[in-house]
């Protein structure tokens, strides 16, 4: 791929990422979910991401570094 194709791909990916939250909210609203429901789902997902990051950075990563130092 050339630089122009890479830039076009990056621009398209940025556009998709920017439009994803409103599309999800609209889709869930049309499917019959209320605002409270999708906020709850987003909060639960965010908590899961934070838990995963905590486990990775405080448990898994130190154990890998410890094992490589021996």
C-alpha positions in Angstrom: 0.0 0.0 0.0 1.1 3.5 -0.7 1.0 6.5 1.6 -2.2 7.8 0.0 -3.9 4.5 0.5 -2.8 4.3 4.1 -4.1 7.9 4.7 -7.4 7.0 3.1 -7.7 3.9 5.2 -6.9 5.8 8.4 -9.4 8.5 7.5 -12.1 5.9 6.8 -11.4 4.1 10.1 -11.5 7.4 12.0 -14.9 8.2 10.4 -16.3 4.8 11.4 -15.0 5.2 14.9 -16.5 8.6 15.3 -19.9 7.5 14.0 -20.1 4.2 15.9 -21.6 5.5 19.2 -24.5 7.4 17.6 -25.2 4.5 15.4 -25.3 2.1 18.3 -27.5 4.4 20.3 -29.9 4.9 17.5 -30.0 1.2 16.7 -30.7 0.3 20.3 -33.4 3.0 20.6 -35.1 1.7 17.4 -34.9 -1.8 18.8 -36.9 -0.7 21.9 -34.2 -0.2 24.5 -34.5 2.9 26.6 -31.7 5.4 27.3 -31.3 3.9 30.8 -30.8 0.4 29.3 -28.0 1.4 26.9 -26.3 3.6 29.5 -26.3 0.6 31.8 -24.8 -1.6 29.1 -22.1 0.9 28.3 -21.3 1.3 32.0 -21.0 -2.5 32.5 -18.8 -2.8 29.4 -16.5 0.0 30.6 -16.2 -1.6 34.1 -15.2 -4.9 32.3 -12.5 -3.0 30.3 -11.2 -1.4 33.5 -11.1 -4.8 35.3 -9.2 -6.3 32.4 -6.7 -3.5 32.2 -6.2 -3.7 36.0 -5.6 -7.5 35.9 -3.3 -7.1 32.9 -1.1 -4.3 34.3 -1.0 -5.5 38.0 -1.0 -9.3 37.7 -0.2 -10.7 34.3 2.5 -8.2 33.1 4.5 -8.3 36.4 4.5 -12.1 36.3 5.7 -12.1 32.7 8.5 -9.7 33.6 9.5 -11.7 36.6 9.6 -14.9 34.6 11.8 -13.3 32.0 14.3 -12.0 34.5 15.2 -15.4 35.9 
